[in-house]
Amino acid sequence: MRILVLHPNFPAQFRHVIGLLGKEPGNEIVFCTKNERPEWKIAGVKKALFTPSRDPRPETHHYVRALESAVLHGQAVFRTLEKLKSSGFTPDVIYGHSGWGPTLYTKDVYPDSPLMCYFEWYYHARGTDADFDPADPLQPDDFARIRTKNASILLDLAACDWGLSPTRWQRSQFPAEFQSKISAMHDGIDTEFFKPKPGAKLKLKNLDLSHVDELVTYVGRGMEPYRGFPEFIESIAYLQEKRPNAHVVIVASERVCYGKPLPDGKSYKEHMLEKVPLDMSRVHFAGTLPYQEYLQVIQASSAHVYLTRPFVLSWSMMEAMATGCAIVGSATPPVEELIEDGKNGFLVDFFSPKEIADRVADVLANPEQMKSIRENARRTIVEQHSHEVLLPKHIELIKNVANGQFPPDRHLLHPARNPDLAAV
């Protein structure tokens, strides 16, 4: 089977599935990407590089700047694919991430090749992430800008033969008329790598907390309101009063990945540490970490806090669950899809630092009672969201699409919550 995969980055969400497909005899996989780093390789996968001819013009209307960027990406991919086609490569299936633009014109080069799109997020001005924080209201201009931001995604929804969205809730954000051709299926978690290590203590190259008995962890790509960073910092102040021996480790870069930066140019870390007085001897900013060190952090965690607006669910929460963390998560739809309060984790008000601190303090004060919570958290991922469960289904879905089988054999929606989770 010949497979064409598209994403500006390599290997992005496709790392594990193309890794398995690359091992299958007879498969030919081409990954079309902007990522030129030669050290990033996957056996059985060839790269085809594309480079947009320019960046979007500064004078482009800000409603359509994202669309212009997508068109420039799509145009560059079109040119690369024409060369691939002239060399004799015609894919049995095309699989690409929608929104960035590389998938836009694939059907114009390969009209007979089925197109499967990875649909991560559909933007709404009301009811999800954009208007979630009442302290950050949308301006009239935002409503039109957000609606227009879906333009390239809508083109893909119309053109694709099938789609995939990582969670049921993310799938539900797409227009109802297109949902019938979108499967809900997560990429899956490596539960052999992300697994508990009983009695683990944290000792990294630049951070030794092996003497600490109460370790609270927080993980994010950046430090930003979308992932509840300000609320988490405020919660630490309450927590330090309640648990004088607790230490906090924050694994994140000092940047904004989602949402708006502060207008004064400060980072949210700078802003919150000026605003909230903390005992900094017990708060440790680890930056971003290699996977092995990140694993050590969550294996040593006594309580893991994950907060998010109604937005894309982070892999980090599922990885923490697989590692057997006691999760204190925001009572928002992406978290509620996986966590049942008091069964495999705990749910708190995103906007209540005191409630976050109180729940974390309860977790720290009752380690024995947390054993079943931790076991249930891992079981949720192992039974429903592990590579062992999902990768074969993911590959089956790709093969069904390649064979023109619509709907596929397994139009998978995530299974219902496990009724056998142990009660607390």
Order of alpha helices (4+ residues) and beta strands (2+ residues): beta-alpha-beta-beta-alpha-beta-alpha-beta-alpha-alpha-beta-alpha-alpha-beta-beta-beta-beta-alpha-beta-alpha-beta-alpha-beta-alpha-beta-alpha-beta-alpha-alpha-alpha
